[in-house]
Structures are given as structure tokens and as C-alpha cells.
Amino acid sequence: MEINLESLIKDLAVKAGSFVKSKAGDMSYRQIMRRGSTDVSRRIDLEVEDIIIRGIEEEGLRAMINTEERGVVRVGDGEPNYTFIIDPLDGSLNFVLGIPFYSISIAVGKYGKALRFNDLTDGVVYYVDKDSLYYGGLGGFDVKGDDLGDLSGDIDRPVVSMYLEPDADDKLISGLRSVYERFGRFKIRSLGAASLEMIMASMGRFLAFMDLRSRLRIFDIAGAYVVSRAMGANAYALSGRELGDELVSMDRRYSVVVSRRVDFVREFLGALGVQ
């Protein structure tokens, strides 16, 4: 069954986002329902995930859905046609804290047993509080509800979104020092929603997004990766491989660097000895 994937995932993201907005003042949706080794599942995460899964089911699709909260969910009978990757609420801690920076992410591609990021054809990131929708597909990208435009004249120094553990090894620190000195002694921000921060880097508002902790999962980055690819940004794993060449795996944790400046990425990876 063929379907307009762009329209589907845009509609699902906005519908789920409307639900999140409606529950922003309901304290019960902040409740932790399940605890993992590094993450927790809140009521808001679980219910938003249900909305997206039901939306895919209602289209009558045969699909494998990789979900953050429930693992792999299969819908429809027979061999799947599509693989979906969904993050019901990236930045759910921000939601709990009343910080208006969180998003819904969905990525989709034709079903395959050895799927790589480059096999994902369509992706969407919905910035809930701002009602801004960022879509990427094989035909390009589309942005709605974001009218900030070019901010380069209003920023005194470049901004890098960065996540780094306190016990990072010396090679990482040395690589960071190298790009810090070369690229304008940038300001550092950690805003708590990787998908949105990847989007900001892909649009050139941030010099780069860097998560160097080997903690990102496919749900955190799949939708934003597809959008970043459509925007012409450079996305790499710390192995030095383009992120698009990496296998999509629920078992893996990723470290990534995303920037429109390929010289920034090459300088940093070169300092690590991987490019």
C-alpha cells in the first residue's frame, strides 16, 4: 500500500503535539511510570506514543514501529512495507520543568532488515511550544511556523550545542580545544532536546550540535537526521563515518556531530585521529 508519508508524519506530529499542549498544565502527565538504567518513561511519553501508533494503524499500513517506550511494535498483517522510528517527546524533562523546549520526532523508510540512516526517506521534528514544523524528505525540506530568519547579524559569537561527560578522555578534550580556538571561541549551550538542537545546527543558527557521550538512541536523532540531510548539513558519528552510513539499531548508542560547516566537522574529527 502506497501512502503520502510526508502528509502522514506531519499530521501525526501536529496531532500528538496538540495533545501535549493540552496536558501541559496537568501534573499527572509528569508522573514517572517506568524507570530504566538511564531513562524514565512518563505518562506523557506513553500516551503520546499511543497516539502516533494508533495513527499509523488507522492508515492500514503494514509496518514495524521502533518506539522509545514500548520497543518494536508491529502493525498490519504480512511482511512490513515501512519502518517507523518515533520519539514521542524529546525533552520530556523540560516538559516536566516547565521549560518550553521539547519536540516530537518521527522518521520513516522502506522496511529492510539492515536499515541504515540513509535508508530513511522522510523525517519530521515538531517544536511543540512554538508550533514549528521541520520536515525533510528525498525531495527537499519544508519549514512551517519558524519566521526567525537569518540570525547571523544578531549573534556576537558562534553557539555550539554540546553534551560531554565530566570524565571525557583527553583526546576528546584536545579535539574540542582545537575547534574552540579556530572557530571563534564559541559559546556553549545544552538545551535538553537533541532533535531540536540538531535542527538549529542544520539551519546554521548553531555552529554545531555535538553529543559526545555515546548515549543518543535512534529515537533521539532519526527524524532530525533526515531533516538535517535535506537541509544540506553534515552529520557524522565519532567513528569518522557519515551518520547516514551507520546502521539503525535500537541496541546502539551514538555520539554525533552535526554542522553546516564541513571544515568544523573535519577539524574536530581530524583532531581525534579519525578523519
Backbone hydrogen bonds, N-H to C=O, Kabsch-Sander energy under -0.5 kcal/mol:
donor,donor_aa,acceptor,acceptor_aa,energy
5,L,3,I,-1.3
8,L,4,N,-2.1
9,I,5,L,-2.6
10,K,6,E,-2.0
11,D,7,S,-2.5
12,L,8,L,-2.5
13,A,9,I,-2.2
14,V,10,K,-2.3
15,K,11,D,-2.5
16,A,12,L,-2.6
17,G,13,A,-2.4
18,S,14,V,-2.3
19,F,15,K,-1.6
20,V,16,A,-2.1
21,K,17,G,-2.5
22,S,18,S,-1.9
23,K,19,F,-1.0
23,K,20,V,-0.9
24,A,21,K,-1.2
26,D,23,K,-1.6
27,M,25,G,-0.8
29,Y,26,D,-1.7
30,R,27,M,-1.6
31,Q,28,S,-1.1
33,M,31,Q,-0.5
33,M,41,S,-3.3
34,R,41,S,-1.6
36,G,39,D,-3.6
41,S,34,R,-3.1
42,R,40,V,-0.5
43,R,31,Q,-2.2
44,I,29,Y,-1.7
46,L,42,R,-2.1
47,E,43,R,-2.4
48,V,44,I,-2.1
49,E,45,D,-2.3
50,D,46,L,-1.9
51,I,47,E,-1.8
52,I,48,V,-1.9
53,I,49,E,-2.5
54,R,50,D,-2.7
55,G,51,I,-1.9
56,I,52,I,-1.8
57,E,53,I,-2.4
58,E,54,R,-2.7
59,E,55,G,-0.6
59,E,56,I,-0.8
60,G,57,E,-2.2
61,L,56,I,-1.1
63,A,61,L,-0.7
63,A,75,V,-2.3
64,M,82,Y,-2.5
65,I,63,A,-0.5
65,I,73,V,-3.3
66,N,64,M,-0.6
66,N,84,F,-3.5
67,T,65,I,-0.8
67,T,71,G,-2.7
68,E,86,I,-0.8
71,G,67,T,-0.9
73,V,65,I,-2.8
75,V,63,A,-2.7
81,N,62,R,-2.9
82,Y,62,R,-1.4
83,T,109,G,-2.9
84,F,64,M,-2.7
85,I,107,A,-2.7
86,I,66,N,-2.2
87,D,105,S,-2.7
90,D,103,S,-2.7
91,G,89,L,-0.6
92,S,89,L,-0.9
95,F,91,G,-1.7
96,V,92,S,-2.2
97,L,93,L,-2.4
98,G,94,N,-0.8
98,G,95,F,-0.7
99,I,94,N,-2.8
101,F,99,I,-2.6
103,S,90,D,-2.2
104,I,126,Y,-1.7
105,S,87,D,-2.1
106,I,124,V,-2.2
107,A,85,I,-2.3
108,V,122,D,-2.4
109,G,83,T,-1.9
110,K,119,D,-0.6
111,Y,81,N,-2.2
115,L,112,G,-0.6
117,F,246,E,-2.0
118,N,244,G,-2.3
119,D,116,R,-2.0
120,L,117,F,-1.6
121,T,108,V,-1.6
122,D,108,V,-2.1
123,G,136,G,-2.5
124,V,106,I,-2.6
125,V,134,Y,-2.4
126,Y,104,I,-2.7
127,Y,125,V,-0.6
127,Y,132,S,-2.9
128,V,102,Y,-1.3
128,V,126,Y,-1.1
131,D,127,Y,-1.1
131,D,128,V,-0.9
132,S,127,Y,-1.7
133,L,144,K,-2.8
134,Y,125,V,-2.6
135,Y,133,L,-0.5
135,Y,142,D,-2.9
136,G,123,G,-2.6
137,G,140,G,-2.7
138,L,121,T,-0.6
140,G,137,G,-1.8
142,D,135,Y,-2.3
144,K,133,L,-2.4
147,D,145,G,-0.6
151,L,149,G,-0.5
154,D,151,L,-2.0
155,I,152,S,-0.8
156,D,154,D,-0.5
160,V,187,K,-3.0
161,S,208,A,-2.5
162,M,160,V,-0.6
162,M,189,R,-1.9
163,Y,210,M,-2.4
168,A,165,E,-1.7
173,I,169,D,-1.8
174,S,170,D,-2.6
175,G,171,K,-2.3
176,L,172,L,-2.4
177,R,173,I,-2.2
178,S,174,S,-1.9
179,V,175,G,-1.9
180,Y,176,L,-2.4
181,E,177,R,-2.0
182,R,178,S,-1.6
183,F,179,V,-2.5
184,G,181,E,-0.6
185,R,180,Y,-2.2
187,K,158,P,-3.1
189,R,160,V,-2.3
197,E,193,A,-2.1
198,M,194,A,-2.6
199,I,195,S,-1.8
200,M,196,L,-2.3
201,A,197,E,-1.9
202,S,198,M,-2.4
203,M,199,I,-1.9
204,G,201,A,-1.0
205,R,200,M,-1.8
206,F,200,M,-1.5
207,L,159,V,-3.0
208,A,159,V,-0.9
209,F,258,V,-2.5
210,M,161,S,-3.1
211,D,256,V,-2.2
212,L,163,Y,-2.7
212,L,210,M,-0.6
215,R,254,Y,-0.8
216,L,254,Y,-1.8
220,D,217,R,-0.9
221,I,217,R,-1.0
222,A,218,I,-2.6
225,Y,221,I,-2.7
226,V,222,A,-1.9
227,V,223,G,-1.8
228,S,224,A,-2.8
229,R,225,Y,-2.6
230,A,226,V,-1.9
231,M,227,V,-1.7
232,G,229,R,-1.1
233,A,228,S,-2.6
234,N,259,S,-3.1
235,A,233,A,-0.5
236,Y,257,V,-2.6
237,A,241,R,-2.7
238,L,255,S,-1.2
240,G,237,A,-2.0
243,L,235,A,-2.8
245,D,242,E,-1.8
246,E,243,L,-1.6
248,V,115,L,-3.2
249,S,247,L,-0.8
252,R,249,S,-0.6
254,Y,216,L,-2.8
256,V,211,D,-1.5
257,V,236,Y,-2.5
258,V,209,F,-2.7
259,S,234,N,-2.2
260,R,201,A,-0.5
261,R,207,L,-0.5
262,V,260,R,-1.0
264,F,261,R,-0.5
265,V,261,R,-1.7
266,R,262,V,-2.6
267,E,263,D,-2.1
268,F,264,F,-2.3
269,L,265,V,-2.8
270,G,266,R,-2.4
271,A,267,E,-1.8
272,L,268,F,-1.1
273,G,270,G,-1.0
274,V,269,L,-2.3
275,Q,269,L,-0.6
